[in-house]
Amino acid sequence: MNLLRLLTLCLALFAANSANAEEARPLAADPVTEQRLLAITGELRCLVCQNETIAASNADLANDLREQIRGMIQSGKSDDEIIDFLVTRYGDYVLYRPPVKNITLFLWGGPLLFFIAGIFGLRHYLVRRNRQIAAGDALSDADKRLAEALLAGEAPVTPDPSKTPPS
Amino acid sequence: MTPELGHFALILALLVAASTGVLALWGAQKNRAPWIALAKPGALALALLVTFSYLCLTWAFTQNDFSVRYVAEQSNSLLPLVYRVAGVWGGHEGSLLLWLLMLTWWTLLVRLFSRALPETMRARVIGVLCLVAAGFLLFILCTSNPFLRLLPGVPEGRDLNPMLQDPGLVIHPPLLYMGYVGFSVAYAFAVAALMSGKLDAAWARWSRPWTMAAWVFLTLGIAMGSWWAYYELGWGGWWFWDPVENASFMPWLAGTALIHSLAVTEKRGGFKNWTVLLAVSTFSLSLLGTFLVRSGVLTSVHAFASDPSRGIFILAFLVVVIGASLALFVWRAPKVGLGGRFGLFSRESLLLTNNVLLVVATGTVLLGTLYPLIIDALAVGKISVGPPYFNAVFVPIMTPLLFLIGVGPFARWKQASIPEIARLLKWALAVAIIVAIALPFAYGDWTPFVGLGIFAAVWIVLTALLHLIRQARATQGSGSFIASILKQPRHFWGMHLAHIGVAVFVAGVTIVGGYEEEKDVKMAPGDSVSVAGNTFRFLGVRQVKGPNYLAWQGDVELSKNDRFQRRLLPEKRIYHSSAMPMTEAAIDAGILRDVYVSLGEPIDRAHPETEWAMRVYYKPLVDWIWGGCILMALGGLIAMLDRRYRIRRNNPKAVS
C-alpha cells in the first residue's frame, strides 16, 4: 500500500523538518483573493461528493477547481464571470443557489405564496369563526349544535358548490 | 440458528400486531369487552417479540456471523464491540428494525402509563399503533429483511461505514428515531379520538406529554446530528440543509406547531380540527423523512427508479396512513365543536399565528427538499438547492416568529390588549434594540443579519424574565418573592426555559455566522498561523494506528498571547475498508468560542512530511447552538413532568 510507504517516509523525515519555523503561507497569495475564493466556492457544489460545497470538500476535483478559481481571480475575472464559466462547464447543478428561471419560479415564489396564503387563511378563519360563535351565543345549547352543523355545511373553508346545508 | 429465530419472531410479531390492531379497533367500535381486552397483552407480546428479534440481530453482529448478509455488509471482525452493537442500525434493514423496536416500546409505554384512559380509548390508541407496527413489519419482511443468509458465508465482513464509527453517530439515530416514532403516539391519539368522535380537552391533555416526549427526543437527536457534522466532517459547519437533515427538521417544525396547538385545545377547547391535522401531518412527515432517507431517492432519482420496491412500499404506506386518517377526518371532524370564543388579538390567535408560520416554514423546507427531485424526475433539468436558498427564504419566515415568542406569554386568553402589552414590553423592546445596535461592535462590524439575530435573542430572554417576575408578583400573596418564583408550575418554567433555549440558539447562530474566521493554509512543520488572536503552530505529522484504520495525526500547538494553551491532534484516517479518508478535527471548545483545526491533504503526495493544507477556524459562541437545543429539550422535559398530568393519572374521575 502506497500510503504506508509514505507514512514511514514521513516519520523518517519528521524530525529534520520540524526545526525551521516561519509564518504559514495562505493557499492564496493575498487575503482578498482568499476571501473571494471562499465566498464563491461556498455556494458551489462539489460534483463528485455526496453533498458538499467546493469550499468544504477535500476531493481532488474540488482542490483543482479551487486552484483554477484562484487563478481566475488573480487574472482579474469578476465573480459573475467565474460562476458563468463553471455553469457553462457543469450546468446549473453546480449552483447551490438555483438561478431564477422558468423551472425554478415556483421554488423561489413558493415560500412567499405559502406565507401570504397562510396569513390570509388565518385572518379569514378567525373572522368567520367569531361570526359563527356570535350566531351560536344567542341560542340554546341544542340550537347551538344545530347551528354549528348548519354553518359548517354553509361555509366550508374552501367554498364547495356541491355542498348544500342539510335541510 | 439465532438469525432464524429472530426472523421467526418478526413473522410472529406481524401476526400479533395485525390481529391486535384489527380486533382492538373493531372491539372498541362495537364495544366488545373481550376484544378490547386484547390490546394490553397484544402490546406486551409485540414488544417482547420485536425486542427478541432485535437482540438476535445484535447477537449476530457481536458474534461476527458473516453468513448473515446484513452483518457481512455492515460489520467486520476488527470493528470494536461498541460499533458492532451500534452497527445494527448502520444500514437500511437494521435502521428499520430499530424504528420498529422503538415503536413497540412506545406502544408498551402507552399501555403502562395510561391507567387514566378509558378502556376503549386505550384499546384504540394501542390498536392504531399496532397497525402502524404491522405496516413496518410487513415492510421489513417483504423488502428489507436483515436476517437473510449469505450462503456460503464470507470469512470477513465489509465493515461499517467509517463515517458512522463515532460516538456521536452511536447515539444520534436512536435519539432521532425515538422522536420520529414518538410522534406516532400523537398520531394514534388523534386517530383514536376521531374514531370515538370525542375530540375534547381530555384527549388533548392525554396527548400532550407524549407529544412533548417525542419532541424532546427529536430536538436532542437533531442537535446531536448537527454536532456530529460539526466535529466530524471537518469543514466546521453545523447545518447544511442537506435533504437528510431536512427530513428530520420538517417533523420537528410541524411537531413544534403541534405542541403549541395542543395547548390551545387543552386549555380552551379550540383548534381541535387543526390539532388533529397537525398530529397527522407530523407523523406523516416522519414517515416521509424515513422514505427520503431510506428509499435511495436522494442519492439518485434514477437509482431509485431501477430498484423501486422499497420506495414504492413506503410511499404506499404513507398514502394509506395519510389517506385513511384524512378520510376519517372528513367523516368525523364536522361533529367536533368550535371551542371558546376569542378575539382577533388574543393568546389563541397568536398561537394560531405561530402555527401558521411554522407550517409555512415546514412547507418551505419541503418545497426546497423535493423540488430538485421533481425537476430531475420530470427530466427538465438538474438543479441543486442548498444553504443559500434555504437561508434566503427561511430567515424572513422565522423572524416574526421569534418576535412573537416575546409577546405570546403576555397575551391573555380570549382577548388581549395591544396597548397593555406595548406598555409592559416597551422597555424590553428598547433594551433589545440598544443591545442589538451596540453588541456587534464588540465582535467587529455591524451587519443587519447580526443586528436582527441579537435583537431576537435579547428580546426573548428579557420578555421571558419579565414574564417570570410579573407572574411571581401576581401569585406572591403574603409569601416572599423568591418563594413565589420557585412555586411557579413546571409547565410555566418549561415554556420559558425552552424559549430561552431558542434565544441561546439564535445568538449562537448569529454570532458564529457573522464573525467566524477561517483560514486555509499551507503549513510545513514549524509554521504557525493565527486567527482571532489564537496561534496554531504546526509541529508535524505522525503515524497512528487504530483498531481498523491507519491515520496521519497532526501535532498542533495552540497558544494565545504567546501563552501555551494546549496540544491539538487533528487526524486524517484511512480505514482499511474504505478508500475515502476521514477527517477528525481537533477542537478546543469553550463557552465563548471554539478553535478548530482540521488536516486537509499533503501538498505534495510524494513528500507528505513537508507541507500540509490545513484549515483553522475561530468560531465564537458556536457551542450556544447546541446549548440552546439542550435548553429547549430540557424545557420540554420539565413541561412534560408538570404535576397536572400526574394528578389526572391518579384520579381517573377527573377525566370525563
HADDOCK unambig.tbl for C-alpha pairs under 7 A between the chains (distance, minus, plus):
assign (segid A and resid 6 and name CA) (segid B and resid 608 and name CA) 6.88 0.50 0.50
assign (segid A and resid 7 and name CA) (segid B and resid 543 and name CA) 6.21 0.50 0.50
assign (segid A and resid 10 and name CA) (segid B and resid 608 and name CA) 6.17 0.50 0.50
assign (segid A and resid 10 and name CA) (segid B and resid 609 and name CA) 4.52 0.50 0.50
assign (segid A and resid 11 and name CA) (segid B and resid 542 and name CA) 6.21 0.50 0.50
assign (segid A and resid 13 and name CA) (segid B and resid 609 and name CA) 6.53 0.50 0.50
assign (segid A and resid 14 and name CA) (segid B and resid 540 and name CA) 6.58 0.50 0.50
assign (segid A and resid 14 and name CA) (segid B and resid 609 and name CA) 6.10 0.50 0.50
assign (segid A and resid 17 and name CA) (segid B and resid 525 and name CA) 6.07 0.50 0.50
assign (segid A and resid 18 and name CA) (segid B and resid 525 and name CA) 4.65 0.50 0.50
assign (segid A and resid 18 and name CA) (segid B and resid 526 and name CA) 5.21 0.50 0.50
assign (segid A and resid 18 and name CA) (segid B and resid 539 and name CA) 6.04 0.50 0.50
assign (segid A and resid 18 and name CA) (segid B and resid 540 and name CA) 6.49 0.50 0.50
assign (segid A and resid 19 and name CA) (segid B and resid 526 and name CA) 6.29 0.50 0.50
assign (segid A and resid 20 and name CA) (segid B and resid 526 and name CA) 5.75 0.50 0.50
assign (segid A and resid 21 and name CA) (segid B and resid 526 and name CA) 4.19 0.50 0.50
assign (segid A and resid 21 and name CA) (segid B and resid 527 and name CA) 5.16 0.50 0.50
assign (segid A and resid 22 and name CA) (segid B and resid 526 and name CA) 6.44 0.50 0.50
assign (segid A and resid 22 and name CA) (segid B and resid 527 and name CA) 4.71 0.50 0.50
assign (segid A and resid 22 and name CA) (segid B and resid 528 and name CA) 6.49 0.50 0.50
assign (segid A and resid 23 and name CA) (segid B and resid 527 and name CA) 5.16 0.50 0.50
assign (segid A and resid 23 and name CA) (segid B and resid 528 and name CA) 4.98 0.50 0.50
assign (segid A and resid 23 and name CA) (segid B and resid 529 and name CA) 6.13 0.50 0.50
assign (segid A and resid 24 and name CA) (segid B and resid 521 and name CA) 6.53 0.50 0.50
assign (segid A and resid 24 and name CA) (segid B and resid 522 and name CA) 6.19 0.50 0.50
assign (segid A and resid 24 and name CA) (segid B and resid 523 and name CA) 5.30 0.50 0.50
assign (segid A and resid 24 and name CA) (segid B and resid 527 and name CA) 4.96 0.50 0.50
assign (segid A and resid 24 and name CA) (segid B and resid 528 and name CA) 5.20 0.50 0.50
assign (segid A and resid 24 and name CA) (segid B and resid 529 and name CA) 5.49 0.50 0.50
assign (segid A and resid 25 and name CA) (segid B and resid 521 and name CA) 5.87 0.50 0.50
assign (segid A and resid 25 and name CA) (segid B and resid 522 and name CA) 5.61 0.50 0.50
assign (segid A and resid 25 and name CA) (segid B and resid 523 and name CA) 6.91 0.50 0.50
assign (segid A and resid 26 and name CA) (segid B and resid 520 and name CA) 6.04 0.50 0.50
assign (segid A and resid 26 and name CA) (segid B and resid 521 and name CA) 4.12 0.50 0.50
assign (segid A and resid 26 and name CA) (segid B and resid 522 and name CA) 5.86 0.50 0.50
assign (segid A and resid 27 and name CA) (segid B and resid 520 and name CA) 6.15 0.50 0.50
assign (segid A and resid 27 and name CA) (segid B and resid 521 and name CA) 5.05 0.50 0.50
assign (segid A and resid 27 and name CA) (segid B and resid 522 and name CA) 5.79 0.50 0.50
assign (segid A and resid 43 and name CA) (segid B and resid 388 and name CA) 6.83 0.50 0.50
assign (segid A and resid 56 and name CA) (segid B and resid 235 and name CA) 5.23 0.50 0.50
assign (segid A and resid 58 and name CA) (segid B and resid 600 and name CA) 6.54 0.50 0.50
assign (segid A and resid 92 and name CA) (segid B and resid 382 and name CA) 6.70 0.50 0.50
assign (segid A and resid 92 and name CA) (segid B and resid 383 and name CA) 5.54 0.50 0.50
assign (segid A and resid 93 and name CA) (segid B and resid 382 and name CA) 5.47 0.50 0.50
assign (segid A and resid 93 and name CA) (segid B and resid 383 and name CA) 4.30 0.50 0.50
assign (segid A and resid 93 and name CA) (segid B and resid 384 and name CA) 5.16 0.50 0.50
assign (segid A and resid 94 and name CA) (segid B and resid 384 and name CA) 6.88 0.50 0.50
assign (segid A and resid 95 and name CA) (segid B and resid 384 and name CA) 6.11 0.50 0.50
assign (segid A and resid 96 and name CA) (segid B and resid 384 and name CA) 5.16 0.50 0.50
assign (segid A and resid 96 and name CA) (segid B and resid 385 and name CA) 5.17 0.50 0.50
assign (segid A and resid 96 and name CA) (segid B and resid 386 and name CA) 4.49 0.50 0.50
assign (segid A and resid 96 and name CA) (segid B and resid 387 and name CA) 6.82 0.50 0.50
assign (segid A and resid 96 and name CA) (segid B and resid 388 and name CA) 6.45 0.50 0.50
assign (segid A and resid 97 and name CA) (segid B and resid 385 and name CA) 6.17 0.50 0.50
assign (segid A and resid 97 and name CA) (segid B and resid 386 and name CA) 6.24 0.50 0.50
assign (segid A and resid 97 and name CA) (segid B and resid 388 and name CA) 5.30 0.50 0.50
assign (segid A and resid 97 and name CA) (segid B and resid 389 and name CA) 5.31 0.50 0.50
assign (segid A and resid 98 and name CA) (segid B and resid 383 and name CA) 6.46 0.50 0.50
assign (segid A and resid 98 and name CA) (segid B and resid 384 and name CA) 6.29 0.50 0.50
assign (segid A and resid 98 and name CA) (segid B and resid 385 and name CA) 6.07 0.50 0.50
assign (segid A and resid 107 and name CA) (segid B and resid 367 and name CA) 6.76 0.50 0.50
assign (segid A and resid 107 and name CA) (segid B and resid 368 and name CA) 6.71 0.50 0.50
assign (segid A and resid 107 and name CA) (segid B and resid 371 and name CA) 6.88 0.50 0.50
assign (segid A and resid 111 and name CA) (segid B and resid 364 and name CA) 5.35 0.50 0.50
assign (segid A and resid 111 and name CA) (segid B and resid 393 and name CA) 6.70 0.50 0.50
assign (segid A and resid 114 and name CA) (segid B and resid 360 and name CA) 5.74 0.50 0.50
assign (segid A and resid 115 and name CA) (segid B and resid 360 and name CA) 5.94 0.50 0.50
assign (segid A and resid 118 and name CA) (segid B and resid 356 and name CA) 5.84 0.50 0.50
assign (segid A and resid 118 and name CA) (segid B and resid 360 and name CA) 6.95 0.50 0.50
assign (segid A and resid 126 and name CA) (segid B and resid 344 and name CA) 6.65 0.50 0.50
assign (segid A and resid 130 and name CA) (segid B and resid 341 and name CA) 6.65 0.50 0.50
assign (segid A and resid 133 and name CA) (segid B and resid 341 and name CA) 6.54 0.50 0.50
assign (segid A and resid 152 and name CA) (segid B and resid 334 and name CA) 6.92 0.50 0.50
